[in-house]
Amino acid sequence: MSDGVVLRHNGRVLTRVYLNRSGMNAAAAMAEALGVQIPPAGETVSTLASTGLLYRVLAISQIDFRTDAAFELASNLVEEAIDMQRGGSAANQAE
């Protein structure tokens, strides 16, 4: 895909963000949440993701980064995703 970043599962497109300011902010947050680097144009990167992590990444892909609250919302979703990859939330670790 030369005009954006596509997230696929088993060859099927789950979501797509385009090469504009909002889309590239979303792509960066999605990659951070998945623990990968954005691949160069025309290349792919693979990773494993739980359904909860995938849910957050899909939510990030739908954020309109032209709004004031977008970066805070994305940051919260990325933080939750990273926490999930580490095996649980801080609340669960405190118990």
KEMAR-783088 format. One line per 4 residues: number of its first residue (from 1); for each residue x, y, z of N, C-alpha, C, O, CB. Coordinates in Angstrom, 2 decimals. Glycine has a CB too. Example, Ala and Ser with C-alpha at 12.3 -4.5 7.8 and 13.67 -1.06 7.14 Angstrom:
BEGIN
1 = 13.19,-5.69,7.80,12.30,-4.50,7.80,13.20,-3.30,7.80,14.24,-3.32,8.46,11.31,-4.47,9.05 ~ 12.85,-2.25,7.08,13.67,-1.06,7.14,12.90,0.03,7.87,13.41,1.14,8.04,14.08,-0.60,5.72;
This chain:
BEGIN
1 = 0.86,-1.18,0.00,0.00,0.00,0.00,0.89,1.23,0.00,1.61,1.46,0.97,-0.97,0.01,1.23 ~ 0.85,2.00,-1.04,1.76,3.13,-1.16,1.18,4.43,-0.61,1.91,5.42,-0.48,2.14,3.33,-2.61 ~ -0.10,4.46,-0.28,-0.69,5.72,0.17,-1.10,5.70,1.63,-1.93,6.52,2.04,-1.88,6.05,-0.68 ~ -0.55,4.80,2.41,-0.88,4.77,3.83,-0.33,3.53,4.50,0.49,2.80,3.95,-2.37,4.85,4.02;
5 = -0.81,3.31,5.72,-0.41,2.15,6.51,-1.64,1.29,6.72,-2.70,1.78,7.11,0.22,2.59,7.88 ~ -1.48,-0.01,6.46,-2.59,-0.95,6.54,-2.30,-1.97,7.62,-1.17,-2.48,7.71,-2.84,-1.65,5.17 ~ -3.29,-2.29,8.44,-3.19,-3.35,9.42,-4.01,-4.52,8.90,-5.21,-4.38,8.65,-3.68,-2.89,10.84 ~ -3.35,-5.67,8.74,-4.01,-6.85,8.19,-3.96,-8.02,9.16,-3.08,-8.10,10.01,-3.37,-7.26,6.86;
9 = -4.91,-8.91,9.02,-4.92,-10.18,9.73,-5.30,-11.25,8.71,-6.36,-11.17,8.08,-5.91,-10.17,10.95 ~ -4.44,-12.24,8.55,-4.66,-13.30,7.57,-4.97,-12.74,6.19,-5.83,-13.26,5.48,-5.80,-14.22,8.03 ~ -4.27,-11.68,5.81,-4.42,-11.10,4.49,-5.60,-10.15,4.32,-5.75,-9.54,3.26,-4.54,-12.17,3.51 ~ -6.41,-10.02,5.32,-7.59,-9.14,5.24,-7.31,-7.83,5.94,-6.74,-7.79,7.03,-8.83,-9.83,5.85;
13 = -7.73,-6.75,5.31,-7.52,-5.42,5.88,-8.45,-5.21,7.07,-9.66,-5.35,6.95,-7.76,-4.32,4.81 ~ -7.85,-4.89,8.22,-8.63,-4.56,9.41,-8.87,-3.06,9.50,-9.96,-2.61,9.84,-7.92,-5.06,10.67 ~ -7.83,-2.29,9.20,-7.95,-0.84,9.22,-6.84,-0.25,8.37,-5.84,-0.92,8.07,-7.88,-0.29,10.67 ~ -7.02,0.99,7.99,-6.05,1.70,7.15,-6.00,3.15,7.59,-7.03,3.76,7.89,-6.42,1.59,5.63;
17 = -4.80,3.69,7.63,-4.63,5.12,7.86,-3.84,5.68,6.69,-2.97,5.01,6.14,-3.91,5.40,9.23 ~ -4.14,6.90,6.31,-3.58,7.48,5.10,-2.40,8.39,5.38,-2.13,8.75,6.52,-4.64,8.24,4.37 ~ -1.70,8.74,4.32,-0.53,9.60,4.42,-0.93,11.06,4.52,-0.71,11.85,3.60,0.39,9.38,3.22 ~ -1.52,11.39,5.65,-1.80,12.78,6.00,-1.38,12.94,7.45,-0.97,11.96,8.09,-3.33,13.16,5.78;
21 = -1.47,14.12,7.97,-0.98,14.35,9.34,-1.69,13.47,10.36,-1.04,12.85,11.21,-1.16,15.82,9.71 ~ -3.01,13.40,10.29,-3.77,12.59,11.23,-3.43,11.11,11.08,-3.24,10.40,12.07,-5.28,12.82,11.03 ~ -3.37,10.65,9.84,-3.08,9.23,9.59,-1.70,8.82,10.05,-1.53,7.73,10.59,-3.23,8.93,8.14 ~ -0.72,9.66,9.84,0.63,9.31,10.24,0.80,9.36,11.76,1.58,8.60,12.33,1.63,10.23,9.57;
25 = 0.08,10.27,12.43,0.07,10.25,13.89,-0.56,8.96,14.39,-0.08,8.36,15.35,-0.68,11.47,14.46 ~ -1.64,8.54,13.75,-2.30,7.29,14.13,-1.37,6.11,13.87,-1.27,5.21,14.70,-3.62,7.12,13.35 ~ -0.70,6.09,12.72,0.21,5.00,12.40,1.33,4.88,13.43,1.69,3.78,13.84,0.81,5.20,11.00 ~ 1.88,6.01,13.84,2.95,6.00,14.84,2.44,5.44,16.17,3.13,4.65,16.81,3.51,7.42,15.05;
29 = 1.25,5.86,16.58,0.68,5.36,17.84,0.33,3.88,17.73,0.53,3.12,18.68,-0.57,6.18,18.22 ~ -0.19,3.46,16.59,-0.52,2.05,16.37,0.74,1.19,16.47,0.75,0.16,17.14,-1.20,1.84,15.00 ~ 1.81,1.63,15.81,3.07,0.88,15.84,3.62,0.80,17.26,4.09,-0.26,17.69,4.10,1.54,14.92 ~ 3.56,1.91,17.98,4.04,1.91,19.36,3.23,0.94,20.21,3.79,0.19,21.01,3.97,3.34,19.97;
33 = 1.92,0.95,20.04,1.06,0.05,20.81,1.35,-1.41,20.48,1.28,-2.27,21.36,-0.42,0.37,20.53 ~ 1.66,-1.69,19.23,1.96,-3.06,18.81,3.40,-3.47,19.11,3.76,-4.64,19.00,1.69,-3.22,17.33 ~ 4.23,-2.50,19.48,5.63,-2.80,19.79,6.47,-3.05,18.55,7.41,-3.84,18.59,5.70,-4.00,20.68 ~ 6.14,-2.39,17.44,6.88,-2.55,16.19,7.24,-1.18,15.63,6.76,-0.15,16.11,6.04,-3.35,15.15;
37 = 8.09,-1.18,14.63,8.42,0.04,13.90,7.51,0.10,12.67,7.13,-0.94,12.13,9.93,0.08,13.49 ~ 7.16,1.30,12.22,6.42,1.45,10.97,7.34,0.96,9.86,8.47,1.45,9.73,5.94,2.94,10.73 ~ 6.89,0.01,9.05,7.77,-0.50,8.00,7.95,0.52,6.87,7.09,1.38,6.67,7.21,-1.82,7.43 ~ 9.06,0.43,6.15,9.24,1.29,4.98,8.13,1.03,3.95,7.50,-0.02,3.96,10.63,1.06,4.34;
41 = 7.91,2.00,3.09,6.87,1.88,2.06,7.05,0.60,1.27,8.15,0.28,0.82,6.89,3.09,1.12 ~ 5.95,-0.13,1.11,5.96,-1.36,0.34,6.39,-2.60,1.11,6.37,-3.70,0.57,6.83,-1.20,-0.82 ~ 6.79,-2.44,2.37,7.22,-3.56,3.18,6.23,-3.84,4.28,5.32,-3.04,4.54,8.61,-3.31,3.76 ~ 6.40,-4.98,4.95,5.50,-5.37,6.03,6.30,-5.70,7.28,7.51,-5.92,7.23,4.64,-6.57,5.62;
45 = 5.60,-5.74,8.37,6.16,-6.20,9.64,5.09,-7.06,10.29,3.90,-6.76,10.19,6.59,-4.99,10.57 ~ 5.52,-8.13,10.95,4.58,-9.05,11.60,4.74,-8.98,13.11,5.82,-8.73,13.63,4.78,-10.49,11.10 ~ 3.64,-9.22,13.79,3.66,-9.27,15.25,2.47,-10.09,15.72,1.55,-10.36,14.95,3.63,-7.85,15.87 ~ 2.50,-10.47,16.97,1.38,-11.15,17.60,0.66,-10.15,18.50,1.30,-9.32,19.14,1.84,-12.40,18.40;
49 = -0.66,-10.24,18.54,-1.43,-9.31,19.36,-2.65,-10.02,19.93,-3.32,-10.78,19.22,-1.85,-8.07,18.55 ~ -2.93,-9.77,21.19,-4.15,-10.29,21.80,-5.34,-9.50,21.27,-5.17,-8.45,20.65,-4.08,-10.20,23.36 ~ -6.52,-10.01,21.51,-7.71,-9.30,21.05,-7.86,-7.95,21.76,-8.30,-6.98,21.15,-8.97,-10.15,21.27 ~ -7.50,-7.89,23.03,-7.58,-6.63,23.77,-6.62,-5.60,23.22,-6.97,-4.43,23.09,-7.30,-6.86,25.25;
53 = -5.42,-6.04,22.89,-4.43,-5.14,22.28,-4.92,-4.68,20.92,-4.84,-3.50,20.59,-3.06,-5.84,22.16 ~ -5.43,-5.61,20.13,-5.94,-5.28,18.81,-7.09,-4.28,18.89,-7.19,-3.38,18.06,-6.39,-6.54,18.08 ~ -7.95,-4.45,19.87,-9.06,-3.52,20.08,-8.54,-2.10,20.27,-9.09,-1.15,19.70,-9.90,-3.94,21.30 ~ -7.50,-1.94,21.06,-6.93,-0.62,21.31,-6.28,-0.05,20.06,-6.39,1.15,19.78,-5.92,-0.68,22.46;
57 = -5.59,-0.89,19.31,-4.95,-0.44,18.07,-6.01,0.01,17.06,-5.83,1.02,16.39,-4.07,-1.56,17.47 ~ -7.09,-0.74,16.95,-8.17,-0.34,16.04,-8.79,0.98,16.49,-9.14,1.82,15.66,-9.26,-1.43,15.97 ~ -8.93,1.17,17.80,-9.45,2.44,18.31,-8.51,3.59,17.96,-8.96,4.66,17.55,-9.64,2.37,19.84 ~ -7.22,3.37,18.10,-6.23,4.40,17.76,-6.37,4.78,16.29,-6.27,5.96,15.94,-4.79,3.91,18.06;
61 = -6.59,3.80,15.43,-6.66,4.07,13.99,-7.84,4.96,13.62,-7.85,5.57,12.55,-6.75,2.77,13.22 ~ -8.83,5.05,14.49,-10.02,5.84,14.21,-10.00,7.24,14.82,-10.94,8.02,14.62,-11.23,5.11,14.70 ~ -8.95,7.56,15.55,-8.86,8.87,16.20,-8.57,9.95,15.16,-7.74,9.77,14.27,-7.76,8.88,17.28 ~ -9.27,11.06,15.28,-9.02,12.22,14.42,-8.01,13.11,15.14,-8.36,13.82,16.08,-10.36,13.01,14.11;
65 = -6.77,13.07,14.70,-5.71,13.79,15.37,-5.74,15.29,15.14,-4.83,16.00,15.54,-4.39,13.25,14.93 ~ -6.79,15.78,14.48,-6.97,17.22,14.34,-7.66,17.81,15.57,-7.74,19.03,15.71,-7.77,17.55,13.07 ~ -8.18,16.96,16.46,-8.89,17.43,17.64,-7.93,17.61,18.82,-6.86,17.01,18.86,-10.01,16.46,18.02 ~ -8.32,18.45,19.76,-7.47,18.76,20.91,-7.19,17.56,21.80,-6.08,17.41,22.29,-8.11,19.84,21.73;
69 = -8.17,16.71,22.00,-8.03,15.59,22.94,-7.41,14.35,22.30,-7.18,13.36,23.00,-9.39,15.24,23.50 ~ -7.13,14.38,21.02,-6.67,13.19,20.30,-5.39,12.60,20.87,-5.30,11.39,21.07,-6.47,13.52,18.85 ~ -4.41,13.43,21.14,-3.11,12.92,21.59,-3.20,12.33,22.99,-2.53,11.34,23.29,-2.07,14.02,21.56 ~ -4.02,12.93,23.84,-4.20,12.37,25.18,-4.91,11.03,25.11,-4.51,10.08,25.80,-5.00,13.35,26.07;
73 = -5.94,10.93,24.29,-6.66,9.67,24.12,-5.73,8.61,23.56,-5.70,7.48,24.06,-7.88,9.86,23.21 ~ -4.98,8.94,22.52,-4.04,7.98,21.93,-2.99,7.55,22.93,-2.64,6.37,23.00,-3.37,8.57,20.69 ~ -2.49,8.49,23.70,-1.49,8.17,24.72,-2.03,7.17,25.73,-1.34,6.22,26.11,-1.03,9.44,25.43 ~ -3.26,7.39,26.17,-3.88,6.46,27.12,-4.03,5.07,26.52,-3.76,4.07,27.18,-5.25,6.98,27.57;
77 = -4.47,5.00,25.27,-4.64,3.71,24.60,-3.30,3.00,24.40,-3.20,1.79,24.58,-5.35,3.90,23.25 ~ -2.28,3.76,24.02,-0.94,3.18,23.85,-0.42,2.67,25.18,0.15,1.58,25.25,0.04,4.21,23.25 ~ -0.60,3.45,26.22,-0.15,3.04,27.56,-0.84,1.74,27.99,-0.19,0.84,28.53,-0.43,4.16,28.59 ~ -2.14,1.65,27.76,-2.87,0.42,28.08,-2.34,-0.75,27.26,-2.18,-1.85,27.78,-4.37,0.60,27.84;
81 = -2.08,-0.52,25.98,-1.59,-1.58,25.10,-0.22,-2.08,25.55,0.02,-3.29,25.60,-1.52,-1.09,23.66 ~ 0.67,-1.15,25.87,2.00,-1.54,26.34,1.90,-2.31,27.64,2.60,-3.29,27.85,2.90,-0.31,26.51 ~ 1.03,-1.85,28.52,0.82,-2.52,29.80,0.30,-3.94,29.57,0.71,-4.87,30.27,-0.17,-1.73,30.67 ~ -0.58,-4.12,28.60,-1.11,-5.45,28.29,0.01,-6.36,27.80,0.04,-7.54,28.15,-2.22,-5.36,27.22;
85 = 0.93,-5.84,27.01,2.04,-6.64,26.51,2.97,-7.08,27.63,3.62,-8.12,27.54,2.81,-5.87,25.46 ~ 3.03,-6.28,28.67,3.89,-6.61,29.81,3.23,-7.57,30.78,3.85,-8.01,31.74,4.28,-5.34,30.54 ~ 1.97,-7.90,30.52,1.33,-8.91,31.35,0.31,-8.42,32.34,-0.05,-9.18,33.24,2.33,-9.64,32.06 ~ -0.16,-7.21,32.22,-1.22,-6.77,33.12,-1.09,-5.32,33.48,-0.09,-4.66,33.18,-1.21,-7.58,34.37;
89 = -2.13,-4.83,34.13,-2.15,-3.42,34.51,-1.43,-3.21,35.83,-1.17,-4.16,36.57,-3.59,-2.90,34.61 ~ -1.12,-1.97,36.11,-0.48,-1.63,37.38,-1.39,-2.01,38.54,-0.91,-2.42,39.59,-0.15,-0.13,37.43 ~ -2.69,-1.89,38.34,-3.64,-2.26,39.39,-3.55,-3.75,39.68,-3.59,-4.16,40.84,-5.07,-1.89,38.99 ~ -3.42,-4.56,38.66,-3.30,-6.00,38.85,-1.98,-6.36,39.50,-1.93,-7.29,40.30,-3.44,-6.73,37.52;
93 = -0.91,-5.64,39.18,0.38,-5.91,39.75,0.44,-5.55,41.23,1.21,-6.13,41.98,1.43,-5.17,38.99 ~ -0.39,-4.58,41.64,-0.39,-4.15,43.03,-1.10,-5.15,43.93,-0.88,-5.15,45.14,-1.05,-2.80,43.16 ~ -1.94,-5.99,43.37,-2.71,-6.94,44.19,-1.86,-8.09,44.68,-2.37,-8.97,45.37,-3.87,-7.47,43.40;
